[in-house]
Amino acid sequence: MVAIQGKAVVVTGGRRGLGAALVDEVLARGAAKVYSTGRSAFSDDRPAVVPHALDVRSAESVAALARTAADAEIVFNNAGILLPGPLLTGDFGDITETFDINVFGPLRVARAFAPILAANGGGALVNMHSVLSWLGGAGAYGASKAAIWSATNSLRSELAAQGTQVLGVHAGFIDTDMVSSMAADKTSPAEVARRIVDGVEDGALEVLADDISVGVKAALSGPVEKLFVALPV
Ligand SMILES: NC(=O)c1ccc[n+]([C@@H]2O[C@H](COP(=O)([O-])OP(=O)(O)OC[C@H]3O[C@@H](n4cnc5c(N)ncnc54)[C@H](OP(=O)(O)O)[C@@H]3O)[C@@H](O)[C@H]2O)c1
């Protein structure tokens, strides 16, 4: 349970999409400072926002963010990519890129910030999964989100001794650039951000951000062939 008021917060991928909504939400709840990242340098007029260039594929880039954000108390591992393509015939470089950004990226961030969170009182680490962590049919993206879901659950145990709250988030379609080409019902980034930040402040270990995530989680004990979705790409 970590109150946002007065905290220093990191949001990877905070320049746009869900990350931008998370930045807005923590500022609205009184965050003292928000380190918000994009892959290239950018500006933000709000005095509490510290824009920072970050590529989660690079350990050096993550280390530079950690040096700048040494006062961080809450870290949102939000940055991610979706490169559509089948596992068997899709570009193999897209598959390794997806894992580098969606799995090894947040793991690099977690490793760099674990000692910082410990030094600053424990705090919270939030990892973005997806409803596709649980459903086949989304190729490398779904596989990467299954992997980061598993990593989150292990990190929760590894970080327990230092008192860090580790929260994993599952969501269906969110209305951002990532899925702009897909026709589907989408939840607004602001609504998802509100539910995630509620989870941080309530001490939750998991946030199911929409009805689809609640329904699919409930179906996990059912037949495996039902755990499939064809992405509307
Ligand atoms: N949209 C959905 O339907 C949905 C559903 C469930 C889960 N999610 C997850 O929610 C998170 C946010 O997604 P979104 O929909 O907001 O996506 P988005 O609109 O495409 O934004 C992605 C963000 O990630 C950043 N990013 C991409 N590659 C990066 C890299 N190598 N290093 C650092 N930052 C990088 C981007 O930075 P730039 O600004 O520099 O491009 C951007 O800020 C992702 O983890 C995604 O998988 C999304």
The ligand as an ORCA input file, in Angstrom:
! r2SCAN-3c Opt
* xyz 0 1
  N      -2.976     -0.729    -25.886
  C      -3.451     -1.903    -25.473
  O      -4.490     -2.397    -25.949
  C      -2.738     -2.646    -24.366
  C      -3.416     -3.690    -23.717
  C      -2.782     -4.384    -22.681
  C      -1.503     -4.036    -22.313
  N      -0.858     -3.026    -22.959
  C       0.503     -2.704    -22.517
  O       0.485     -1.397    -21.961
  C       1.780     -0.795    -22.122
  C       1.617      0.556    -22.771
  O       1.083      0.348    -24.075
  P       0.416      1.513    -24.948
  O      -0.840      0.960    -25.466
  O       0.421      2.789    -24.211
  O       1.480      1.570    -26.163
  P       1.926      2.755    -27.093
  O       0.872      3.787    -27.189
  O       2.404      2.093    -28.345
  O       3.179      3.382    -26.309
  C       4.300      2.579    -26.063
  C       5.287      3.334    -25.198
  O       6.425      2.461    -24.992
  C       7.606      3.170    -25.339
  N       8.626      2.273    -25.885
  C       8.538      1.449    -26.947
  N       9.703      0.823    -27.160
  C      10.553      1.255    -26.198
  C      11.916      1.010    -25.898
  N      12.668      0.176    -26.630
  N      12.457      1.611    -24.822
  C      11.728      2.478    -24.073
  N      10.446      2.795    -24.336
  C       9.877      2.185    -25.379
  C       7.169      4.198    -26.376
  O       8.109      5.241    -26.406
  P       8.042      6.427    -27.523
  O       7.059      7.410    -26.969
  O       9.415      6.939    -27.601
  O       7.571      5.798    -28.804
  C       5.800      4.611    -25.863
  O       5.904      5.639    -24.921
  C       2.602     -1.783    -22.948
  O       3.386     -2.574    -22.096
  C       1.530     -2.644    -23.615
  O       2.027     -3.907    -23.989
  C      -1.437     -2.310    -23.964
*
